[in-house]
Amino acid sequence: MPGPGYETRHDACDALHTHRHGSAYAALVLDGSHVETSADGPFACIPGMLVLHPRWHAHGNRFGRQGAHVINIELENTVAPDSVRALRVADLREARKILEHAPHQLADLFATCEVAEQVSLPEWQRAFLHALQFDDAPVAALAKQAGVSLAHASRTFAKSHGMSPQLLRRELRSRRALDLLGGDLTLTEVAAASGFSDQSHLHRTLHSATGLALAALRREIKSVQDRMPPGTLQ
């Protein structure tokens, strides 16, 4: 069972650069606001927003003029999402009480939430992101294909996703590889299927993100899968 939630306070107009957490966790905005940026795009986080993060999820935060007051809690495998999830709680005081004093009720809390709307992206950005994951052409060529300059693409993605196009390519492909490691492909096949040049390239990238070698990372992922009961949050 996860321990009780812990509070963090952030100053006005503060920023947290792209970072990762070793455990899955949830963050509930109590007051103030911030924008969370990641390969999933921007989320406008206001009071009552509950953001669920999978393990090793890379994201950054830009805080508004009032800063923000947030309560955070690590998530067990039984309630951890497999991708970032932004929810809106029905009752902020009740949600805070659960995070602080009754973490065993988290699954019930999630079931009462509504999915929060994500900031809409222009079509060229959506196409660019798809190309970054599946097309090996240079980033400058992908920008030209999308009808924008490389400088414009870099500025836009830095603001909306907190990363340059090149870092987004690495992040998107890393996520694909983490997903494939839970299956039966060989490590060489995982590297090829997720867009890495070879197994060594995959190892260096995922070791930097998770601190684990590929074999250990695969064991960890499969161990989590084996412990997940039916009805787990997906």
C-alpha positions as CSV (number, residue, x, y, z in Angstrom):
1,M,0.0,0.0,0.0
2,P,1.4,3.5,-0.8
3,G,2.2,5.8,2.0
4,P,0.4,9.0,2.7
5,G,0.7,11.9,0.3
6,Y,3.2,14.7,0.7
7,E,2.8,18.3,-0.2
8,T,4.9,20.5,-2.4
9,R,4.7,24.3,-2.9
10,H,6.0,26.1,-5.9
11,D,6.8,29.8,-6.3
12,A,5.1,32.1,-8.8
13,C,6.5,31.6,-12.4
14,D,8.8,28.9,-11.2
15,A,9.8,26.1,-13.6
16,L,11.0,22.5,-13.2
17,H,12.9,21.3,-16.2
18,T,12.2,17.9,-17.7
19,H,12.8,15.2,-15.1
20,R,11.7,11.6,-14.2
21,H,10.5,9.8,-11.1
22,G,11.6,6.3,-10.3
23,S,8.1,5.3,-9.1
24,A,4.6,5.9,-10.6
25,Y,2.9,8.7,-8.8
26,A,-0.2,11.0,-8.7
27,A,-0.2,14.7,-8.3
28,L,-3.3,16.6,-7.2
29,V,-3.4,20.4,-7.6
30,L,-4.8,22.1,-4.5
31,D,-4.5,25.7,-5.5
32,G,-2.6,27.8,-8.1
33,S,-1.8,26.4,-11.5
34,H,0.9,25.0,-13.7
35,V,1.4,23.6,-17.2
36,E,2.9,20.1,-17.4
37,T,4.8,19.4,-20.6
38,S,5.9,16.0,-21.8
39,A,5.9,13.8,-24.9
40,D,2.2,13.6,-24.3
41,G,1.8,17.3,-24.9
42,P,0.8,20.1,-22.5
43,F,-1.7,19.7,-19.7
44,A,-3.2,22.8,-18.0
45,C,-3.2,21.8,-14.4
46,I,-5.7,23.8,-12.2
47,P,-7.2,23.1,-8.7
48,G,-9.0,19.7,-8.8
49,M,-6.7,18.3,-11.5
50,L,-5.2,14.9,-10.7
51,V,-2.3,13.8,-12.9
52,L,-1.3,10.2,-12.9
53,H,2.2,9.4,-14.0
54,P,3.7,6.0,-15.0
55,R,7.1,5.1,-13.8
56,W,10.0,6.9,-15.5
57,H,7.6,9.4,-17.2
58,A,9.6,12.4,-18.4
59,H,7.9,15.7,-17.8
60,G,8.5,19.4,-16.9
61,N,6.4,22.0,-15.2
62,R,5.8,25.8,-15.6
63,F,4.0,27.4,-12.7
64,G,1.6,30.3,-13.0
65,R,1.5,33.7,-11.4
66,Q,0.2,32.3,-8.1
67,G,2.6,29.4,-8.0
68,A,1.0,26.1,-7.0
69,H,0.2,23.9,-4.0
70,V,0.3,20.2,-4.9
71,I,-0.1,17.0,-3.0
72,N,1.7,13.9,-4.4
73,I,1.5,10.2,-3.7
74,E,3.4,7.2,-5.0
75,L,1.2,4.6,-6.7
76,E,1.3,0.9,-6.3
77,N,1.4,-1.3,-9.4
78,T,-2.3,-2.1,-8.9
79,V,-3.3,1.5,-9.6
80,A,-0.4,2.8,-11.7
81,P,-1.3,3.9,-15.3
82,D,0.6,2.7,-18.3
83,S,0.5,6.2,-19.8
84,V,0.0,9.7,-18.3
85,R,-3.6,10.3,-17.3
86,A,-5.1,13.7,-16.4
87,L,-8.3,13.5,-14.3
88,R,-10.7,16.0,-12.7
89,V,-11.8,15.0,-9.2
90,A,-15.5,15.5,-8.2
91,D,-14.7,16.8,-4.7
92,L,-11.3,18.4,-4.1
93,R,-11.5,18.2,-0.3
94,E,-12.5,14.5,-0.4
95,A,-9.7,13.7,-2.9
96,R,-7.2,15.5,-0.7
97,K,-8.4,13.5,2.3
98,I,-7.9,10.2,0.5
99,L,-4.3,11.1,-0.7
100,E,-3.3,12.2,2.8
101,H,-5.1,9.6,5.0
102,A,-6.7,6.8,3.0
103,P,-4.4,5.8,0.1
104,H,-6.1,2.4,0.0
105,Q,-9.1,4.2,-1.5
106,L,-7.2,5.5,-4.5
107,A,-8.7,3.1,-7.0
108,D,-12.2,4.1,-5.9
109,L,-11.2,7.8,-6.2
110,F,-10.0,7.3,-9.8
111,A,-13.3,5.7,-10.7
112,T,-15.2,8.8,-9.7
113,C,-13.1,11.2,-11.8
114,E,-13.7,12.6,-15.2
115,V,-11.0,12.6,-17.9
116,A,-9.6,16.1,-18.3
117,E,-9.4,17.6,-21.7
118,Q,-5.9,18.1,-23.1
119,V,-4.7,21.2,-24.9
120,S,-5.3,20.8,-28.6
121,L,-2.3,20.6,-30.9
122,P,-2.2,21.9,-34.5
123,E,-2.2,19.2,-37.2
124,W,1.4,19.8,-38.2
125,Q,2.6,19.0,-34.6
126,R,0.7,15.8,-34.5
127,A,2.1,14.7,-37.8
128,F,5.6,15.7,-36.8
129,L,5.4,13.6,-33.6
130,H,4.3,10.6,-35.5
131,A,7.2,11.1,-37.9
132,L,9.7,11.5,-35.1
133,Q,8.7,8.1,-33.7
134,F,8.6,6.1,-37.0
135,D,10.6,8.0,-39.6
136,D,14.4,8.0,-39.5
137,A,14.8,11.1,-41.7
138,P,16.8,14.0,-40.1
139,V,14.7,16.4,-37.9
140,A,15.3,19.3,-40.3
141,A,13.8,17.2,-43.2
142,L,10.7,16.4,-41.0
143,A,10.3,20.0,-40.3
144,K,10.4,20.9,-44.0
145,Q,7.9,18.1,-44.7
146,A,5.6,19.6,-42.0
147,G,5.8,23.0,-43.7
148,V,7.7,24.8,-40.9
149,S,11.3,25.8,-40.2
150,L,13.4,23.7,-37.9
151,A,13.8,26.8,-35.7
152,H,10.0,27.2,-35.4
153,A,9.5,23.5,-34.7
154,S,12.2,23.6,-32.0
155,R,10.7,26.7,-30.3
156,T,7.1,25.3,-30.5
157,F,8.0,21.9,-29.1
158,A,10.1,23.4,-26.3
159,K,7.0,25.3,-25.2
160,S,4.3,22.7,-25.7
161,H,6.3,19.5,-24.8
162,G,9.3,20.8,-22.9
163,M,11.8,19.0,-25.2
164,S,13.5,19.6,-28.5
165,P,12.4,17.5,-31.5
166,Q,15.5,15.3,-31.1
167,L,14.8,14.6,-27.4
168,L,11.1,13.9,-28.2
169,R,12.2,11.3,-30.8
170,R,14.3,9.6,-28.2
171,E,11.5,9.7,-25.6
172,L,8.8,8.4,-27.9
173,R,11.1,5.5,-29.0
174,S,12.1,4.8,-25.5
175,R,8.4,4.4,-24.5
176,R,7.8,2.1,-27.4
177,A,10.8,0.0,-26.3
178,L,9.6,-0.2,-22.6
179,D,6.3,-1.4,-23.9
180,L,7.9,-4.1,-26.1
181,L,10.1,-5.3,-23.2
182,G,7.0,-6.7,-21.6
183,G,6.5,-9.0,-24.6
184,D,8.5,-11.9,-26.1
185,L,10.7,-10.2,-28.6
186,T,14.4,-10.6,-28.2
187,L,16.3,-7.5,-27.1
188,T,17.7,-7.1,-30.6
189,E,14.2,-7.2,-32.0
190,V,12.9,-4.7,-29.4
191,A,15.7,-2.3,-30.5
192,A,14.8,-2.6,-34.2
193,A,11.0,-2.4,-33.6
194,S,11.3,0.7,-31.5
195,G,13.6,2.6,-33.9
196,F,17.0,2.2,-32.3
197,S,20.1,1.5,-34.4
198,D,21.1,-1.6,-32.4
199,Q,20.8,-3.2,-28.9
200,S,23.7,-1.1,-27.5
201,H,22.0,2.1,-28.5
202,L,18.8,0.9,-26.8
203,H,20.7,-0.1,-23.7
204,R,22.4,3.3,-23.4
205,T,19.2,5.2,-23.8
206,L,17.1,3.2,-21.4
207,H,19.8,2.8,-18.8
208,S,20.1,6.6,-18.8
209,A,16.3,6.9,-18.2
210,T,15.8,4.1,-15.7
211,G,19.2,3.3,-14.2
212,L,18.7,-0.4,-15.2
213,A,20.4,-2.6,-17.7
214,L,18.1,-4.1,-20.4
215,A,17.9,-7.6,-18.9
216,A,17.2,-6.3,-15.4
217,L,14.7,-3.8,-16.9
218,R,12.8,-6.6,-18.7
219,R,12.7,-8.7,-15.5
220,E,11.3,-5.7,-13.6
221,I,8.6,-5.0,-16.2
222,K,7.6,-8.7,-16.4
223,S,7.5,-8.9,-12.6
224,V,5.2,-6.0,-12.4
225,Q,2.9,-7.5,-15.1
226,D,2.8,-10.8,-13.2
227,R,1.7,-9.0,-10.0
228,M,-1.1,-7.0,-11.6
229,P,-4.5,-8.4,-10.9
230,P,-7.5,-8.2,-13.3
231,G,-9.1,-4.8,-13.5
232,T,-5.9,-2.9,-13.1
233,L,-6.0,0.7,-14.3
234,Q,-4.9,0.9,-17.9
